[in-house]
Amino acid sequence: MASTLRSFVDMTKPHLETMQGVLMNEHVTFERSGKLVDELMKIEGINDYDVIEVAVAIIGDDSKIELLFSLPDNLKSQWIHKLLGC
């Protein structure tokens, strides 16, 4: 019985580790999305719809997200307005 249980654990462990990784990644993505929206809401001259439009445009691209958080406020605002076509 012990060997059967050990075999089951050995077979199940990689699946549990994969599920853990997926859940952790999902949690990080959720947190980043919230921070992204918070950052976009700080930009003057854009409304709630614009925030959603820009968030959808950049949420899937890690390099764009990193750029948003690294730009100074004046460049951030200019870049977001360019993305919106303003």
Secondary structure in CASP SS format (residue, H / E / C, confidence):
PFRMAT SS
TARGET T0000
AUTHOR 0000-0000-0000
METHOD secondary structure of the structure
MODEL  1
M C 1.00
A H 1.00
S H 1.00
T H 1.00
L H 1.00
R H 1.00
S H 1.00
F H 1.00
V H 1.00
D H 1.00
M H 1.00
T H 1.00
K H 1.00
P H 1.00
H H 1.00
L H 1.00
E H 1.00
T H 1.00
M H 1.00
Q H 1.00
G H 1.00
V H 1.00
L H 1.00
M H 1.00
N H 1.00
E H 1.00
H H 1.00
V H 1.00
T H 1.00
F H 1.00
E H 1.00
R H 1.00
S H 1.00
G H 1.00
K H 1.00
L H 1.00
V H 1.00
D H 1.00
E H 1.00
L H 1.00
M H 1.00
K C 1.00
I C 1.00
E C 1.00
G C 1.00
I C 1.00
N C 1.00
D H 1.00
Y H 1.00
D H 1.00
V H 1.00
I H 1.00
E H 1.00
V H 1.00
A H 1.00
V H 1.00
A H 1.00
I H 1.00
I C 1.00
G C 1.00
D C 1.00
D H 1.00
S H 1.00
K H 1.00
I H 1.00
E H 1.00
L H 1.00
L H 1.00
F H 1.00
S H 1.00
L C 1.00
P C 1.00
D H 1.00
N H 1.00
L H 1.00
K H 1.00
S H 1.00
Q H 1.00
W H 1.00
I H 1.00
H H 1.00
K H 1.00
L H 1.00
L H 1.00
G C 1.00
C C 1.00
END
